[in-house]
Amino acid sequence: MIAPLEHLLRNSIVHGLEDEQQRTQSGKLPIGEIRLSVRQESNEVVFEFSDDGAGLNYAKLREKGWQSEPCNPVMRIMRRSWQSDIQAWAFYGNDGH
């Protein structure tokens, strides 16, 4: 269980938080905040990471998505709007491919 938690934490740090200068220019505190919440839902334990970073860069994600060739035909259909690219990649990843 350590590896997935470490991966999520690393993603929050590397991809979520801006550097000190960008944060200050955005009116944020120079040091970012990463939150971890843990809760139980029925028989499952849910770990949720969040940060106070800039959020997803949809333009960059979309460009990366268009550069790759999806194997799943459903992804080709879903790749029609900004947010659907993210949903398509989530669907593709959750589908086990």
Secondary structure by P-SEA (a helix, b strand, c coil): caaaaaaaaaaaaacccccaaaaaaaccccbbbbbbbbbbcccbbbbbbbccccccaaaaaaaaaaacccccaaaaaacccaaaaaaaaaaaaaacc
